[in-house]
Amino acid sequence: MEDNTLDFNFWPSFSDLMLTLVLILVIVVFAVIVSFSIEPEEPDPIGTHDLTDVKEKQMTMINAIASQYDVKPKETNTDSFEIPIHPGDAGDTRILIKNEPTLQRYSFSDNILFEKNKFNLNEEGQRTLQIVGSEIKKHLNNISEIQIQGHADPDKPKFSPHFNIHLAANRAIEVFKFLQRKIGIDPARHLMSATSFGEYKPVQRLDGDQTYTIEKLKIDNNTKVKKAKNRRMEILLFYHDEQEEKQKEN
């Protein structure tokens, strides 16, 4: 009987080997293409990710302040509210609040806080800032920065061309000092500033508007109602965006 043991083929044929190598090469190339086609996940820009938590904190502040006046905040527009501090009063005695994604703007007409052309806080102003400031202090852990902005209308004595810029600055400083001394907000720990726009930023002027002119400024102050709205004090609260801060840490 003839022994055919040595004739048994332990190795695959050359064609099978080449086919296997080609398949392996195709798989490797496919894997490389897929890995390069997957872009790394980028942090969401402000406004596209979930800011529900910030909005809840903003509304908590608004409701708490309104409760001090025994009223409910009135929503006048999307994310815009007003709190009457003298319900039933026909005068402009309201706190206006505008919520933005990580910013909350409180606006006070000048007759709430000051006497005409004066910069010392009146009794109403002190009471109002005591209420608002106390709520701000309770939420300082949520706030990264406080800006106090003074605004005026264009009316001023002829002999003092820079009267309004100084008046608005002094008023902003008075609010700053009240929040620091009476409320106990320490600017060394919680960033706080005071600045003046004088008559140059009426409520109608949009942030970043590079087309604004002196002619537009006159139009935005051509009635007593417009001037009254422009004479105001604003407190801007910048809230921590916790999601963005976590992305920066990573």
C-alpha positions in Angstrom: 0.0 0.0 0.0 1.4 3.3 -1.1 2.0 5.9 1.7 0.6 9.4 0.6 1.2 11.2 3.9 3.9 13.5 2.5 1.6 14.5 -0.4 -1.0 16.0 2.0 -1.2 19.8 1.6 -1.0 21.5 5.0 -1.0 25.1 3.5 -3.7 26.9 1.7 -3.3 27.5 -1.9 -1.6 30.7 -3.1 -4.8 32.1 -4.4 -6.6 31.6 -1.1 -3.7 33.3 0.8 -3.8 36.3 -1.5 -7.6 36.6 -1.2 -7.2 36.6 2.6 -4.6 39.3 2.5 -6.7 41.5 0.2 -9.7 41.2 2.6 -7.5 42.2 5.6 -6.2 45.2 3.7 -9.7 46.3 2.7 -10.8 46.1 6.4 -7.8 48.1 7.6 -8.4 50.8 5.0 -12.1 51.0 5.8 -11.3 51.3 9.6 -8.8 54.2 8.9 -11.4 56.0 6.7 -14.1 55.7 9.4 -11.8 56.9 12.1 -10.9 60.1 10.2 -14.5 60.8 9.2 -15.7 61.0 12.8 -15.1 64.6 14.0 -14.4 65.2 17.7 -17.3 66.5 19.6 -17.0 70.3 20.1 -18.5 72.2 23.0 -21.9 73.7 22.3 -21.9 77.5 21.9 -23.8 79.5 24.4 -27.5 79.4 23.6 -27.5 76.0 21.9 -27.2 73.8 25.0 -29.6 73.4 27.8 -29.7 76.5 30.0 -32.9 75.5 31.8 -31.1 75.7 35.1 -30.1 79.3 34.6 -33.6 80.3 33.6 -35.0 78.7 36.7 -32.6 80.7 38.9 -33.6 83.9 37.1 -37.3 83.2 37.6 -36.6 82.4 41.3 -35.1 85.8 41.7 -38.0 87.6 39.9 -40.7 85.8 41.9 -38.9 86.5 45.2 -38.6 90.2 44.5 -42.3 90.4 43.4 -43.4 88.7 46.6 -41.8 91.5 48.6 -44.3 93.9 47.0 -47.2 91.4 47.3 -47.6 91.2 43.5 -47.0 88.7 40.8 -44.5 89.6 38.0 -46.2 90.5 34.8 -44.7 89.0 31.6 -44.8 91.9 29.0 -43.0 90.0 26.3 -41.0 86.9 25.8 -38.5 86.7 28.8 -39.5 90.3 29.8 -41.2 91.1 33.0 -42.2 94.0 35.1 -42.9 94.4 38.9 -45.0 97.4 40.0 -43.7 98.7 43.3 -46.8 100.8 43.8 -49.7 98.8 42.3 -52.3 101.1 40.9 -49.9 104.0 40.6 -50.2 105.7 37.2 -46.5 106.8 37.4 -43.6 104.9 36.0 -42.8 103.0 39.3 -41.9 99.6 37.9 -38.9 97.4 37.9 -38.3 96.0 34.5 -36.5 92.7 34.0 -35.1 91.1 30.9 -33.9 87.5 30.9 -31.2 86.4 28.4 -29.5 83.0 28.2 -26.8 83.9 30.9 -27.7 87.5 31.6 -30.5 89.2 33.6 -31.0 92.9 33.3 -32.9 94.9 36.0 -33.9 98.4 35.0 -35.1 101.1 37.3 -36.5 104.5 36.2 -34.6 107.3 37.7 -37.6 108.6 39.7 -37.6 105.4 41.7 -34.1 105.8 43.0 -33.3 109.5 42.8 -34.6 113.0 42.8 -34.3 115.0 39.6 -30.7 115.8 38.7 -29.5 114.4 42.1 -27.4 111.3 42.7 -28.1 110.6 46.4 -30.5 107.7 46.8 -33.9 108.7 48.1 -36.0 106.7 50.6 -37.8 104.8 47.9 -34.5 104.0 46.2 -33.0 102.7 49.3 -36.0 100.5 50.0 -36.0 99.2 46.4 -32.3 98.4 46.4 -32.6 96.7 49.8 -35.2 94.3 48.4 -33.4 93.7 45.1 -29.9 93.6 46.6 -30.9 91.2 49.3 -32.1 88.7 46.7 -29.0 89.2 44.6 -26.9 88.4 47.7 -28.8 85.1 48.2 -27.8 84.0 44.7 -24.2 85.2 44.5 -23.0 81.6 44.0 -24.9 81.6 40.7 -23.6 85.0 39.6 -20.2 85.5 38.0 -20.4 89.3 37.6 -22.5 92.3 38.5 -22.5 95.5 36.3 -24.2 98.7 37.4 -24.9 101.0 34.5 -26.1 104.6 34.7 -28.1 106.2 31.9 -29.5 109.7 31.2 -31.4 111.7 28.6 -29.8 114.4 26.5 -31.2 117.3 28.6 -28.5 119.2 30.5 -27.5 122.7 31.5 -25.9 124.6 28.6 -22.9 125.6 30.8 -22.1 121.9 31.6 -21.8 119.8 28.4 -20.7 116.7 30.4 -23.4 117.0 33.1 -25.2 113.7 32.1 -22.1 111.5 31.9 -21.1 112.7 35.4 -24.7 112.4 36.8 -25.1 108.9 35.5 -21.7 107.9 36.8 -22.3 109.3 40.3 -25.7 107.5 40.4 -24.1 104.2 39.4 -21.4 104.7 42.1 -24.1 105.3 44.7 -25.8 102.1 43.8 -22.5 100.3 43.9 -21.8 101.7 47.4 -25.2 100.7 48.6 -24.8 97.1 47.5 -21.4 97.0 49.0 -22.0 98.7 52.3 -25.7 98.1 53.1 -26.2 94.7 51.4 -22.7 93.3 52.1 -21.6 92.3 48.6 -17.8 92.2 48.6 -16.4 93.3 45.2 -13.2 91.5 46.1 -15.0 88.2 46.1 -17.9 88.9 43.7 -16.9 91.0 40.7 -18.9 94.2 40.6 -18.5 97.4 38.6 -20.1 100.8 38.1 -20.1 102.7 34.8 -21.9 105.5 32.9 -23.3 105.7 29.4 -24.6 109.2 30.0 -27.3 109.9 27.3 -25.5 107.8 24.7 -27.4 104.5 25.1 -31.1 105.0 25.0 -33.3 101.9 25.4 -33.8 101.7 21.7 -30.1 101.4 20.9 -29.0 97.8 20.4 -25.8 96.4 21.7 -23.1 96.5 19.1 -24.9 98.8 16.7 -22.1 100.4 14.7 -24.6 102.4 12.6 -25.9 104.5 15.4 -25.6 108.3 14.9 -26.4 111.6 16.7 -29.5 111.9 14.5 -30.8 108.5 15.8 -30.0 109.7 19.3 -32.2 112.7 18.8 -35.0 110.6 17.4 -34.8 108.3 20.4 -35.3 111.2 22.7 -37.8 113.3 20.8 -40.7 112.9 23.3 -41.0 113.1 27.0 -42.0 109.5 27.2 -38.9 108.4 25.4 -36.7 110.6 27.6 -38.3 109.2 30.8 -37.5 105.6 29.7 -33.9 106.5 28.9 -33.3 108.1 32.4 -32.7 104.8 34.2 -30.4 102.7 36.3 -29.6 99.2 35.3 -28.1 96.2 37.2 -26.8 93.4 35.0 -26.3 90.0 36.5 -24.2 87.5 34.6 -24.9 84.0 35.6 -22.5 81.1 35.7 -23.0 78.7 32.7 -22.1 75.5 34.6 -22.1 73.4 31.4 -19.7 75.7 29.6 -17.4 75.9 32.7 -17.2 72.1 32.8 -16.3 72.0 29.1 -13.5 74.4 29.8 -12.2 72.3 32.7 -12.1 69.3 30.4 
